């Protein structure tokens, strides 16, 4: 049996510039972090030659081509696993519509577990590239490239997306004290709304052909360098100002990124002492990220008591095998 644990992520500024529609013409940039909420992929060899898959559904099939779970199917094709296996996926939070990059984390976890099953040593870069290939090129999902890289590498990073589909990772250098202070100022609240990101992201991609929308996206990209610098020098006020600016720009990229319920939730948090925030992922629901000074947090907790909080911390590790107890066979 092999168990792989892969983190989810939160993105601060620049999100959306990891779409090919943007970075195909000018560099995309985001700054994001992995968090200590995870998805798990469990792989176990079976005596028979069937393929068993356990997720929100259960599948038992004879061959890879019959698998309905598209991420499992394509991960098995890439890694060359063909038969006699049981695969289970688990998640700390609902795996769709959260805005935490869960789909890409699952893809990375599946690839990592199946490569380990095949005794293949893989790098974070390979996992990220293969996950992007599955989700974007093979399955045609209208998503970007940051989620796969954040899941594979872990930690706090700035990613730069190039027109040739290469991705440059630059770790954000923070002292231990600055990292703790920054992380402890972040709160996550569930909006109560789950949604598919595909429709919003498809609109956002098509809107990139308009000069006005590209200019707004470029303005978001331009926030990445100063936000990263503010993180490194422990300047939370500047982080808050840039995060709020990013959210206001993001809402102008496509219809449906925000709505009345989200606006009311955000304003409630700000009136109680939150300095800034944004909806994670494509928008329209999922989790609301807030930046709140420690001295204001009790007021925010009280004001937001009707919403479910998700406590979290920054996660330094990327995808990793946490259990490997195999019996080897000739399969």
C-alpha positions as CSV (number, residue, x, y, z in Angstrom):
1,X,0.0,0.0,0.0
2,X,1.2,3.5,-0.9
3,X,-0.3,6.7,0.6
4,X,0.5,10.1,-0.8
5,X,-0.4,13.4,0.9
6,X,-0.7,16.5,-1.3
7,X,-1.5,20.0,0.0
8,X,-4.2,22.4,-1.1
9,X,-3.3,26.1,-1.7
10,X,-4.4,29.7,-1.3
11,X,-3.5,32.4,-3.8
12,X,-2.9,36.0,-2.9
13,X,-2.4,38.2,-6.0
14,X,-2.0,37.6,-9.7
15,X,-4.4,34.7,-10.0
16,X,-5.8,34.3,-13.5
17,X,-2.6,35.2,-15.2
18,X,-1.7,31.5,-15.2
19,X,-4.2,31.0,-18.0
20,X,-2.6,30.5,-21.4
21,X,-4.9,33.2,-22.8
22,X,-2.9,35.7,-20.8
23,X,0.7,34.3,-20.4
24,X,0.8,33.3,-24.0
25,X,1.4,37.0,-24.8
26,X,3.0,38.3,-21.6
27,X,4.4,36.7,-18.5
28,X,1.9,35.7,-15.9
29,X,2.8,35.9,-12.2
30,X,1.2,34.7,-9.0
31,X,2.2,34.5,-5.3
32,X,0.6,31.7,-3.4
33,X,1.1,29.2,-0.6
34,X,0.3,25.6,0.2
35,X,-1.7,25.1,3.4
36,X,-2.0,22.2,5.9
37,X,-5.2,20.9,4.4
38,X,-4.7,17.9,2.1
39,X,-5.9,15.4,-0.4
40,X,-4.8,11.8,-0.2
41,X,-4.3,9.1,-2.8
42,X,-4.1,5.5,-1.7
43,X,-2.9,2.8,-4.0
44,X,-3.0,-0.9,-3.2
45,X,-2.1,-3.9,-5.3
46,X,-4.8,-6.5,-5.7
47,X,-4.6,-10.3,-6.3
48,X,-7.0,-10.2,-9.2
49,X,-6.6,-8.1,-12.4
50,X,-9.6,-5.8,-11.9
51,X,-9.3,-2.0,-11.2
52,X,-11.2,-0.8,-8.1
53,X,-11.6,3.0,-7.6
54,X,-13.1,4.6,-4.5
55,X,-14.1,8.2,-4.4
56,X,-17.6,9.8,-4.0
57,X,-18.6,6.8,-6.2
58,X,-17.2,3.3,-6.6
59,X,-16.0,1.8,-9.8
60,X,-14.9,-1.7,-10.6
61,X,-13.7,-2.1,-14.2
62,X,-11.6,-4.5,-16.3
63,X,-9.4,-1.9,-18.1
64,X,-8.2,1.6,-17.9
65,X,-10.3,2.8,-20.8
66,X,-13.5,1.9,-18.9
67,X,-12.7,4.2,-16.0
68,X,-15.2,7.1,-15.6
69,X,-13.0,9.2,-13.2
70,X,-11.1,11.2,-15.8
71,X,-8.2,12.1,-13.5
72,X,-7.6,8.5,-12.4
73,X,-7.9,7.3,-15.9
74,X,-5.3,9.7,-17.4
75,X,-2.9,9.3,-14.4
76,X,-2.9,5.6,-15.0
77,X,-2.2,6.0,-18.7
78,X,0.7,8.4,-18.0
79,X,2.3,6.2,-15.4
80,X,1.7,2.9,-17.2
81,X,-0.4,1.2,-14.5
82,X,-2.9,-1.1,-16.3
83,X,-4.5,-3.6,-14.0
84,X,-4.7,-5.3,-10.6
85,X,-5.0,-2.2,-8.5
86,X,-7.2,-0.4,-6.0
87,X,-7.2,3.4,-5.8
88,X,-8.9,5.5,-3.2
89,X,-8.9,9.3,-2.9
90,X,-9.8,11.3,0.2
91,X,-9.8,15.0,1.1
92,X,-9.8,17.2,4.2
93,X,-12.5,19.4,2.6
94,X,-15.1,18.9,-0.1
95,X,-13.1,18.3,-3.3
96,X,-15.0,20.5,-5.7
97,X,-16.0,24.2,-5.8
98,X,-13.7,25.2,-2.8
99,X,-11.3,27.5,-4.6
100,X,-8.4,25.8,-2.9
101,X,-7.1,23.9,-6.0
102,X,-8.4,20.5,-4.9
103,X,-8.8,19.1,-8.4
104,X,-5.1,19.8,-9.3
105,X,-4.0,18.5,-5.9
106,X,-5.8,15.3,-6.5
107,X,-4.2,15.0,-9.9
108,X,-0.7,15.5,-8.4
109,X,-1.5,13.0,-5.6
110,X,-2.6,10.3,-8.1
111,X,0.4,10.8,-10.3
112,X,2.7,10.7,-7.3
113,X,1.2,7.5,-5.8
114,X,1.1,5.7,-9.2
115,X,4.7,6.6,-10.0
116,X,5.7,5.3,-6.6
117,X,3.8,2.1,-7.3
118,X,5.9,1.8,-10.4
119,X,9.1,2.5,-8.4
120,X,9.6,5.7,-10.4
121,X,11.3,8.5,-8.7
122,X,9.8,11.8,-9.7
123,X,10.5,15.5,-9.0
124,X,8.0,18.1,-8.1
125,X,8.6,19.7,-11.5
126,X,7.6,16.5,-13.3
127,X,4.5,16.0,-11.2
128,X,3.4,19.6,-11.9
129,X,4.1,19.3,-15.6
130,X,2.2,16.0,-15.9
131,X,-0.7,17.3,-13.9
132,X,-1.0,20.3,-16.2
133,X,-0.8,18.1,-19.2
134,X,-3.6,15.9,-18.0
135,X,-6.0,18.7,-16.9
136,X,-5.3,21.3,-19.6
137,X,-4.1,19.5,-22.7
138,X,-5.8,16.1,-22.4
139,X,-9.0,16.9,-20.6
140,X,-9.3,20.5,-21.9
141,X,-10.2,22.1,-18.6
142,X,-10.2,25.9,-18.8
143,X,-7.8,26.2,-15.9
144,X,-4.4,27.7,-15.2
145,X,-1.1,26.2,-14.0
146,X,-0.5,27.6,-10.5
147,X,-2.5,25.0,-8.6
148,X,-0.5,22.0,-9.9
149,X,2.8,23.7,-9.1
150,X,1.7,24.9,-5.6
151,X,0.5,21.3,-4.8
152,X,3.7,19.7,-6.0
153,X,6.2,22.1,-4.4
154,X,4.5,23.3,-1.2
155,X,5.7,26.3,0.7
156,X,5.2,30.0,-0.2
157,X,6.2,30.8,-3.8
158,X,6.1,33.2,-6.6
159,X,5.5,31.5,-9.9
160,X,6.1,33.0,-13.3
161,X,4.4,31.5,-16.4
162,X,6.1,31.8,-19.7
163,X,4.7,31.7,-23.2
164,X,6.5,28.4,-23.9
165,X,4.6,26.8,-21.0
166,X,7.6,26.7,-18.7
167,X,7.0,27.8,-15.1
168,X,9.7,29.5,-13.0
169,X,9.4,29.0,-9.2
170,X,10.9,31.6,-6.8
171,X,10.5,30.8,-3.1
172,X,9.4,33.7,-1.0
173,X,12.1,34.3,1.6
174,X,10.6,35.1,5.0
175,X,12.1,34.9,8.5
176,X,10.4,32.4,10.8
177,X,8.9,35.3,12.9
178,X,7.6,37.0,9.8
179,X,6.1,33.8,8.4
180,X,4.3,33.1,11.7
181,X,3.0,36.7,11.9
182,X,1.8,36.6,8.3
183,X,0.2,33.2,8.6
184,X,-1.5,34.0,11.9
185,X,-3.2,37.1,10.3
186,X,-5.0,35.0,7.7
187,X,-8.5,33.6,8.2
188,X,-10.6,31.4,5.9
189,X,-14.4,31.3,5.9
190,X,-16.6,29.1,3.8
191,X,-19.2,31.1,1.9
192,X,-21.6,28.2,1.9
193,X,-21.6,28.2,-1.9
194,X,-19.9,25.5,-4.0
195,X,-19.6,26.0,-7.8
196,X,-17.8,24.8,-10.8
197,X,-15.0,27.1,-11.8
198,X,-15.2,26.1,-15.5
199,X,-17.9,28.6,-16.5
200,X,-16.2,31.6,-14.8
201,X,-12.8,30.7,-16.1
202,X,-14.1,30.1,-19.6
203,X,-15.5,33.7,-19.6
204,X,-12.3,35.0,-18.2
205,X,-10.3,33.3,-20.9
206,X,-12.5,34.7,-23.7
207,X,-12.4,38.1,-22.1
208,X,-8.6,38.2,-22.4
209,X,-8.9,39.1,-26.0
210,X,-10.3,42.5,-24.9
211,X,-7.6,45.1,-24.3
212,X,-9.4,46.5,-21.3
213,X,-9.6,43.1,-19.5
214,X,-6.0,42.3,-20.3
215,X,-5.0,45.7,-18.9
216,X,-6.8,44.8,-15.6
217,X,-5.1,41.4,-15.5
218,X,-1.7,43.1,-16.1
219,X,-2.4,45.4,-13.2
220,X,-3.0,42.3,-11.0
221,X,0.3,40.8,-12.2
222,X,2.0,44.1,-11.4
223,X,0.9,43.6,-7.7
224,X,2.9,40.4,-7.3
225,X,6.4,41.9,-6.9
226,X,5.4,44.5,-4.3
227,X,3.2,42.0,-2.4
228,X,6.1,39.5,-2.3
229,X,8.4,42.3,-1.1
230,X,5.9,43.3,1.6
231,X,5.7,39.7,2.8
232,X,9.5,39.5,3.1
233,X,9.8,42.7,5.1
234,X,6.9,42.0,7.4
235,X,4.7,44.8,6.0
236,X,1.2,43.6,6.6
237,X,-0.4,46.9,5.9
238,X,1.0,46.9,2.3
239,X,0.0,43.3,1.9
240,X,-3.6,44.2,2.9
241,X,-3.7,47.2,0.6
242,X,-2.5,45.1,-2.4
243,X,-4.8,42.2,-1.6
244,X,-7.8,44.4,-1.5
245,X,-6.7,46.1,-4.8
246,X,-6.3,42.6,-6.4
247,X,-9.8,41.6,-5.4
248,X,-11.3,44.8,-6.8
249,X,-9.5,44.2,-10.1
250,X,-10.4,40.5,-10.2
251,X,-14.1,41.3,-10.0
252,X,-13.9,43.2,-13.2
253,X,-12.4,40.3,-15.2
254,X,-15.7,38.3,-15.7
255,X,-19.3,38.2,-14.6
256,X,-20.0,35.9,-11.7
257,X,-16.7,36.3,-9.8
258,X,-18.6,38.0,-7.0
259,X,-22.3,38.3,-6.0
260,X,-24.4,40.0,-3.4
261,X,-23.9,37.3,-0.8
262,X,-20.1,37.4,-1.2
263,X,-20.1,41.2,-1.1
264,X,-22.1,41.3,2.1
265,X,-19.9,38.7,3.7
266,X,-16.8,40.7,2.8
267,X,-18.2,44.0,4.0
268,X,-19.2,42.4,7.3
269,X,-15.7,41.2,7.9
270,X,-14.2,44.5,7.0
271,X,-16.6,46.4,9.3
272,X,-15.4,44.1,12.1
273,X,-11.7,44.8,11.5
274,X,-10.5,42.8,8.5
275,X,-8.1,44.8,6.5
276,X,-8.6,43.0,3.2
277,X,-9.7,39.8,1.6
278,X,-10.7,37.9,-1.6
279,X,-12.6,34.9,-2.8
280,X,-10.2,32.1,-3.6
281,X,-10.1,30.4,-6.9
282,X,-12.2,31.4,-9.9
283,X,-14.8,33.2,-7.7
284,X,-18.5,32.8,-7.3
285,X,-18.3,30.8,-4.0
286,X,-15.9,28.6,-2.1
287,X,-13.7,30.2,0.6
288,X,-13.2,33.8,1.5
289,X,-9.7,34.7,2.5
290,X,-9.3,37.5,5.0
291,X,-6.3,39.4,6.3
292,X,-7.0,40.4,9.9
293,X,-4.5,41.9,12.4
294,X,-4.4,39.7,15.5
295,X,-5.8,42.5,17.7
296,X,-9.0,42.6,15.5
297,X,-9.6,38.9,15.2
298,X,-11.9,38.4,18.2
299,X,-14.2,41.0,16.7
300,X,-14.1,39.3,13.3
301,X,-14.8,35.9,14.9
302,X,-17.9,37.3,16.6
303,X,-19.1,39.1,13.5
304,X,-18.6,36.0,11.2
305,X,-20.0,33.5,13.7
306,X,-22.7,32.5,11.2
307,X,-20.1,31.3,8.8
308,X,-17.8,28.2,9.1
309,X,-14.2,29.0,9.6
310,X,-11.4,26.7,8.3
311,X,-8.4,27.1,10.6
312,X,-5.1,26.5,8.7
313,X,-1.4,27.2,8.6
314,X,1.2,27.5,5.9
315,X,2.5,24.1,4.7
316,X,6.1,23.9,3.8
317,X,6.0,20.4,2.2
318,X,4.6,19.6,-1.2
319,X,3.3,16.3,-2.4
320,X,5.0,13.4,-0.6
321,X,4.7,9.7,0.1
322,X,3.8,9.3,3.7
323,X,3.4,5.5,3.8
324,X,4.9,2.8,1.6
325,X,4.4,-0.8,2.6
326,X,4.5,-2.8,-0.6
327,X,4.8,-6.5,-1.4
328,X,6.3,-6.8,-4.8
329,X,4.9,-9.1,-7.5
330,X,5.4,-9.7,-11.2
331,X,2.4,-7.6,-12.2
